[in-house]
Amino acid sequence: MRLALEAAFWLLALASHWLLPEQLPLLGQVWIVALFVLSLDLLVGFAGVLTLGHAAFFGLGAYAAGILAQQGWGEPLSGLLLAALLAALLGLVTAPLVLHGGDLPALMVTLGLSLMLAEAANKLPGITGGADGLLGVEMWPVLGLFRFDLFGRTAFFYALAVLFLLFLLARLITASPFGLALRGIRGNARRMPALGTPVRARLVAVYALSAAYAGVAGALLAQTTQFVSLDALSFQRSAEGLLMLVLGGLGALYGALLGAVAFTLAHHILSEMSPLFWQFWIGVALVGLALAGRGGLLGLGALLLRRGRA
């Protein structure tokens, strides 16, 4: 049953290209947002490290890939790799600051780092474009074969393929002894050293891994839209990422994907119906979900499935 549901999820994601041909740009953005929320799930859902500034890595990846293409090297996979490396490096450098205290200091430090990067990007218009955004991003065809088009066809398959591959990697990691150690740290970090687990090293590693995932998501945004704005580093992006994660379900990987899809599509539909009050209806849905059961959409679906079997 589980394998069938997983296969149905990915087949439906692929089939959406033909089911919603007029919404391909939106669907491409959905896959990018899903990858960003997946990066948050690795850190928050599995390791229990809270953050309000994960957009720092997303924005760094976006600017890295965008500037690389602007300077004449528009090969997409190289941009993804550069974004992942720079974001992971920033994660390694800042991890000691974030992990120095408890949850509240971590929230403040991550938020502060994100705000610092956003202001630095704003004050360096010669490099980042400042408030006008990074222009002149020209991408080469993916694998030398598939050109980015105005209809979003290449961007759709490109973003979905990267999401699928990185999801498989995340699944392997979370199912490994490393992933099990993260679950133990989230449950009780004080007892894990008694089992021989280097808690701090594991947290630094997952922080850098999560940063790399977020950097790749940012690079995808820059490459598929061929534009980077300060919004990539905004607090709203970090907050909405956490909201999507809670909406879908923490610590389950698929919860991150479901939350991203549900929130992004609901945002699109409700903002068209009620441009001024769409957040009210999102709030109503969140309250209803919280009252219906724990575990977000994934937990609610599992609950309904158990009741159906009973």
Contacts in CASP RR format, 6 or more apart in sequence:
PFRMAT RR
TARGET T0000
AUTHOR 0000-0000-0000
METHOD contacts of the structure
MODEL  1
MRLALEAAFWLLALASHWLLPEQLPLLGQVWIVALFVLSLDLLVGFAGVL
TLGHAAFFGLGAYAAGILAQQGWGEPLSGLLLAALLAALLGLVTAPLVLH
GGDLPALMVTLGLSLMLAEAANKLPGITGGADGLLGVEMWPVLGLFRFDL
FGRTAFFYALAVLFLLFLLARLITASPFGLALRGIRGNARRMPALGTPVR
ARLVAVYALSAAYAGVAGALLAQTTQFVSLDALSFQRSAEGLLMLVLGGL
GALYGALLGAVAFTLAHHILSEMSPLFWQFWIGVALVGLALAGRGGLLGL
GALLLRRGRA
6 254 0 8 1.000
9 254 0 8 1.000
9 257 0 8 1.000
10 164 0 8 1.000
13 31 0 8 1.000
13 160 0 8 1.000
14 160 0 8 1.000
16 23 0 8 1.000
16 27 0 8 1.000
17 24 0 8 1.000
17 27 0 8 1.000
17 153 0 8 1.000
17 156 0 8 1.000
17 157 0 8 1.000
20 27 0 8 1.000
24 151 0 8 1.000
24 152 0 8 1.000
24 153 0 8 1.000
24 155 0 8 1.000
24 156 0 8 1.000
25 151 0 8 1.000
25 152 0 8 1.000
25 155 0 8 1.000
26 264 0 8 1.000
26 265 0 8 1.000
26 268 0 8 1.000
27 156 0 8 1.000
28 152 0 8 1.000
28 155 0 8 1.000
28 156 0 8 1.000
28 159 0 8 1.000
28 160 0 8 1.000
28 224 0 8 1.000
29 221 0 8 1.000
29 224 0 8 1.000
29 264 0 8 1.000
30 260 0 8 1.000
30 261 0 8 1.000
30 264 0 8 1.000
30 265 0 8 1.000
31 156 0 8 1.000
31 159 0 8 1.000
31 160 0 8 1.000
31 162 0 8 1.000
31 163 0 8 1.000
31 220 0 8 1.000
32 159 0 8 1.000
32 163 0 8 1.000
32 217 0 8 1.000
32 218 0 8 1.000
32 220 0 8 1.000
32 221 0 8 1.000
32 224 0 8 1.000
33 217 0 8 1.000
33 241 0 8 1.000
33 244 0 8 1.000
33 260 0 8 1.000
33 263 0 8 1.000
33 264 0 8 1.000
34 163 0 8 1.000
34 256 0 8 1.000
34 257 0 8 1.000
34 260 0 8 1.000
34 261 0 8 1.000
35 159 0 8 1.000
35 162 0 8 1.000
35 163 0 8 1.000
35 166 0 8 1.000
35 213 0 8 1.000
35 216 0 8 1.000
35 217 0 8 1.000
35 220 0 8 1.000
36 54 0 8 1.000
36 58 0 8 1.000
36 213 0 8 1.000
36 214 0 8 1.000
36 217 0 8 1.000
36 218 0 8 1.000
36 237 0 8 1.000
36 241 0 8 1.000
36 260 0 8 1.000
37 241 0 8 1.000
37 244 0 8 1.000
37 245 0 8 1.000
37 256 0 8 1.000
37 257 0 8 1.000
37 259 0 8 1.000
37 260 0 8 1.000
38 163 0 8 1.000
38 166 0 8 1.000
38 167 0 8 1.000
38 170 0 8 1.000
38 213 0 8 1.000
38 253 0 8 1.000
38 256 0 8 1.000
38 257 0 8 1.000
38 260 0 8 1.000
39 54 0 8 1.000
39 57 0 8 1.000
39 210 0 8 1.000
39 211 0 8 1.000
39 212 0 8 1.000
39 213 0 8 1.000
39 214 0 8 1.000
39 215 0 8 1.000
39 217 0 8 1.000
40 51 0 8 1.000
40 54 0 8 1.000
40 210 0 8 1.000
40 214 0 8 1.000
40 241 0 8 1.000
40 242 0 8 1.000
40 245 0 8 1.000
40 256 0 8 1.000
41 245 0 8 1.000
41 250 0 8 1.000
41 251 0 8 1.000
41 252 0 8 1.000
41 253 0 8 1.000
41 255 0 8 1.000
41 256 0 8 1.000
42 170 0 8 1.000
42 173 0 8 1.000
42 174 0 8 1.000
42 206 0 8 1.000
42 209 0 8 1.000
42 210 0 8 1.000
42 213 0 8 1.000
43 49 0 8 1.000
43 51 0 8 1.000
43 54 0 8 1.000
43 206 0 8 1.000
43 207 0 8 1.000
43 210 0 8 1.000
44 50 0 8 1.000
44 51 0 8 1.000
44 242 0 8 1.000
44 245 0 8 1.000
44 250 0 8 1.000
45 186 0 8 1.000
45 245 0 8 1.000
45 250 0 8 1.000
45 251 0 8 1.000
46 174 0 8 1.000
46 179 0 8 1.000
46 182 0 8 1.000
46 183 0 8 1.000
46 186 0 8 1.000
46 206 0 8 1.000
46 251 0 8 1.000
47 182 0 8 1.000
47 185 0 8 1.000
47 186 0 8 1.000
47 202 0 8 1.000
47 203 0 8 1.000
47 206 0 8 1.000
47 207 0 8 1.000
48 185 0 8 1.000
48 186 0 8 1.000
49 98 0 8 1.000
49 99 0 8 1.000
49 106 0 8 1.000
49 203 0 8 1.000
49 206 0 8 1.000
49 207 0 8 1.000
50 103 0 8 1.000
50 106 0 8 1.000
50 107 0 8 1.000
50 110 0 8 1.000
51 98 0 8 1.000
51 106 0 8 1.000
51 107 0 8 1.000
51 110 0 8 1.000
51 238 0 8 1.000
51 242 0 8 1.000
52 107 0 8 1.000
52 110 0 8 1.000
52 111 0 8 1.000
52 114 0 8 1.000
52 235 0 8 1.000
52 238 0 8 1.000
52 239 0 8 1.000
52 242 0 8 1.000
53 110 0 8 1.000
53 111 0 8 1.000
53 112 0 8 1.000
53 113 0 8 1.000
53 114 0 8 1.000
53 235 0 8 1.000
53 238 0 8 1.000
54 110 0 8 1.000
54 114 0 8 1.000
54 210 0 8 1.000
54 214 0 8 1.000
54 238 0 8 1.000
54 241 0 8 1.000
55 114 0 8 1.000
55 214 0 8 1.000
55 232 0 8 1.000
55 233 0 8 1.000
55 234 0 8 1.000
55 235 0 8 1.000
55 237 0 8 1.000
55 238 0 8 1.000
56 90 0 8 1.000
56 110 0 8 1.000
56 113 0 8 1.000
56 114 0 8 1.000
56 117 0 8 1.000
56 118 0 8 1.000
56 233 0 8 1.000
57 87 0 8 1.000
57 90 0 8 1.000
57 91 0 8 1.000
57 210 0 8 1.000
57 211 0 8 1.000
57 212 0 8 1.000
57 214 0 8 1.000
57 215 0 8 1.000
58 214 0 8 1.000
58 215 0 8 1.000
58 217 0 8 1.000
58 218 0 8 1.000
58 221 0 8 1.000
58 232 0 8 1.000
58 233 0 8 1.000
58 237 0 8 1.000
59 117 0 8 1.000
59 215 0 8 1.000
59 218 0 8 1.000
59 228 0 8 1.000
59 232 0 8 1.000
59 233 0 8 1.000
60 83 0 8 1.000
60 86 0 8 1.000
60 87 0 8 1.000
60 90 0 8 1.000
60 117 0 8 1.000
60 215 0 8 1.000
61 82 0 8 1.000
61 83 0 8 1.000
61 84 0 8 1.000
61 86 0 8 1.000
61 87 0 8 1.000
61 214 0 8 1.000
61 215 0 8 1.000
61 216 0 8 1.000
61 218 0 8 1.000
61 219 0 8 1.000
61 222 0 8 1.000
62 83 0 8 1.000
62 215 0 8 1.000
62 218 0 8 1.000
62 219 0 8 1.000
62 221 0 8 1.000
62 222 0 8 1.000
62 228 0 8 1.000
62 232 0 8 1.000
63 121 0 8 1.000
63 128 0 8 1.000
63 134 0 8 1.000
63 222 0 8 1.000
63 228 0 8 1.000
63 232 0 8 1.000
64 79 0 8 1.000
64 82 0 8 1.000
64 83 0 8 1.000
64 86 0 8 1.000
64 87 0 8 1.000
64 215 0 8 1.000
64 219 0 8 1.000
65 79 0 8 1.000
65 80 0 8 1.000
65 82 0 8 1.000
65 83 0 8 1.000
65 218 0 8 1.000
65 219 0 8 1.000
65 222 0 8 1.000
65 223 0 8 1.000
66 79 0 8 1.000
66 134 0 8 1.000
66 137 0 8 1.000
66 219 0 8 1.000
66 222 0 8 1.000
66 223 0 8 1.000
66 228 0 8 1.000
67 127 0 8 1.000
67 128 0 8 1.000
67 134 0 8 1.000
68 74 0 8 1.000
68 78 0 8 1.000
68 79 0 8 1.000
68 82 0 8 1.000
69 79 0 8 1.000
69 136 0 8 1.000
69 137 0 8 1.000
69 138 0 8 1.000
69 139 0 8 1.000
69 222 0 8 1.000
69 223 0 8 1.000
69 226 0 8 1.000
70 134 0 8 1.000
70 135 0 8 1.000
70 136 0 8 1.000
70 137 0 8 1.000
70 138 0 8 1.000
72 138 0 8 1.000
73 79 0 8 1.000
74 138 0 8 1.000
74 139 0 8 1.000
74 140 0 8 1.000
75 140 0 8 1.000
76 139 0 8 1.000
76 140 0 8 1.000
76 142 0 8 1.000
76 158 0 8 1.000
76 223 0 8 1.000
77 142 0 8 1.000
77 143 0 8 1.000
79 219 0 8 1.000
79 223 0 8 1.000
80 162 0 8 1.000
80 216 0 8 1.000
80 219 0 8 1.000
80 220 0 8 1.000
80 223 0 8 1.000
82 219 0 8 1.000
83 215 0 8 1.000
83 216 0 8 1.000
83 218 0 8 1.000
83 219 0 8 1.000
84 212 0 8 1.000
84 213 0 8 1.000
84 215 0 8 1.000
84 216 0 8 1.000
84 219 0 8 1.000
85 212 0 8 1.000
86 215 0 8 1.000
87 211 0 8 1.000
87 212 0 8 1.000
87 214 0 8 1.000
87 215 0 8 1.000
87 216 0 8 1.000
88 208 0 8 1.000
88 209 0 8 1.000
88 211 0 8 1.000
88 212 0 8 1.000
89 208 0 8 1.000
90 211 0 8 1.000
91 207 0 8 1.000
91 208 0 8 1.000
91 211 0 8 1.000
92 204 0 8 1.000
92 207 0 8 1.000
92 208 0 8 1.000
94 109 0 8 1.000
94 113 0 8 1.000
95 203 0 8 1.000
95 204 0 8 1.000
95 207 0 8 1.000
95 208 0 8 1.000
96 204 0 8 1.000
97 109 0 8 1.000
97 113 0 8 1.000
98 106 0 8 1.000
98 109 0 8 1.000
98 110 0 8 1.000
98 207 0 8 1.000
99 106 0 8 1.000
99 200 0 8 1.000
99 203 0 8 1.000
99 204 0 8 1.000
99 207 0 8 1.000
100 109 0 8 1.000
110 238 0 8 1.000
111 235 0 8 1.000
111 238 0 8 1.000
114 233 0 8 1.000
114 235 0 8 1.000
114 238 0 8 1.000
115 235 0 8 1.000
117 233 0 8 1.000
118 230 0 8 1.000
118 233 0 8 1.000
118 234 0 8 1.000
121 128 0 8 1.000
121 130 0 8 1.000
121 230 0 8 1.000
121 233 0 8 1.000
122 128 0 8 1.000
122 130 0 8 1.000
122 131 0 8 1.000
122 230 0 8 1.000
123 130 0 8 1.000
124 130 0 8 1.000
125 131 0 8 1.000
125 132 0 8 1.000
128 134 0 8 1.000
128 228 0 8 1.000
129 135 0 8 1.000
130 230 0 8 1.000
131 230 0 8 1.000
133 227 0 8 1.000
133 228 0 8 1.000
133 229 0 8 1.000
133 230 0 8 1.000
134 222 0 8 1.000
134 227 0 8 1.000
134 228 0 8 1.000
134 229 0 8 1.000
135 227 0 8 1.000
136 226 0 8 1.000
137 222 0 8 1.000
137 223 0 8 1.000
137 226 0 8 1.000
137 227 0 8 1.000
137 228 0 8 1.000
138 226 0 8 1.000
139 148 0 8 1.000
139 223 0 8 1.000
139 226 0 8 1.000
141 147 0 8 1.000
141 148 0 8 1.000
141 154 0 8 1.000
142 148 0 8 1.000
142 154 0 8 1.000
142 158 0 8 1.000
146 154 0 8 1.000
146 157 0 8 1.000
146 158 0 8 1.000
147 154 0 8 1.000
148 154 0 8 1.000
148 155 0 8 1.000
148 223 0 8 1.000
148 224 0 8 1.000
148 226 0 8 1.000
152 224 0 8 1.000
155 223 0 8 1.000
155 224 0 8 1.000
158 220 0 8 1.000
158 223 0 8 1.000
158 224 0 8 1.000
159 220 0 8 1.000
159 224 0 8 1.000
162 216 0 8 1.000
162 220 0 8 1.000
166 213 0 8 1.000
166 216 0 8 1.000
167 253 0 8 1.000
167 257 0 8 1.000
170 213 0 8 1.000
170 253 0 8 1.000
171 253 0 8 1.000
173 179 0 8 1.000
173 209 0 8 1.000
174 182 0 8 1.000
174 253 0 8 1.000
178 202 0 8 1.000
178 205 0 8 1.000
181 192 0 8 1.000
181 197 0 8 1.000
181 202 0 8 1.000
182 202 0 8 1.000
182 206 0 8 1.000
184 192 0 8 1.000
184 197 0 8 1.000
185 192 0 8 1.000
185 197 0 8 1.000
185 199 0 8 1.000
185 202 0 8 1.000
185 203 0 8 1.000
189 199 0 8 1.000
192 199 0 8 1.000
193 199 0 8 1.000
218 232 0 8 1.000
221 228 0 8 1.000
221 232 0 8 1.000
222 228 0 8 1.000
222 232 0 8 1.000
231 237 0 8 1.000
240 263 0 8 1.000
241 260 0 8 1.000
243 263 0 8 1.000
243 286 0 8 1.000
244 256 0 8 1.000
244 259 0 8 1.000
244 260 0 8 1.000
244 262 0 8 1.000
244 263 0 8 1.000
244 264 0 8 1.000
245 255 0 8 1.000
245 256 0 8 1.000
245 259 0 8 1.000
246 286 0 8 1.000
246 296 0 8 1.000
247 258 0 8 1.000
247 259 0 8 1.000
247 262 0 8 1.000
247 263 0 8 1.000
247 286 0 8 1.000
247 289 0 8 1.000
247 296 0 8 1.000
247 297 0 8 1.000
248 255 0 8 1.000
248 256 0 8 1.000
248 258 0 8 1.000
248 259 0 8 1.000
248 262 0 8 1.000
248 295 0 8 1.000
248 296 0 8 1.000
248 297 0 8 1.000
248 298 0 8 1.000
249 255 0 8 1.000
249 256 0 8 1.000
249 258 0 8 1.000
249 259 0 8 1.000
249 295 0 8 1.000
249 296 0 8 1.000
249 297 0 8 1.000
249 298 0 8 1.000
249 299 0 8 1.000
250 295 0 8 1.000
252 298 0 8 1.000
254 298 0 8 1.000
255 296 0 8 1.000
255 297 0 8 1.000
255 298 0 8 1.000
258 297 0 8 1.000
258 298 0 8 1.000
259 297 0 8 1.000
262 297 0 8 1.000
263 282 0 8 1.000
266 281 0 8 1.000
266 282 0 8 1.000
266 285 0 8 1.000
267 278 0 8 1.000
267 282 0 8 1.000
270 278 0 8 1.000
270 281 0 8 1.000
270 282 0 8 1.000
271 278 0 8 1.000
274 280 0 8 1.000
274 281 0 8 1.000
289 296 0 8 1.000
289 297 0 8 1.000
289 300 0 8 1.000
292 300 0 8 1.000
293 299 0 8 1.000
293 300 0 8 1.000
293 303 0 8 1.000
END
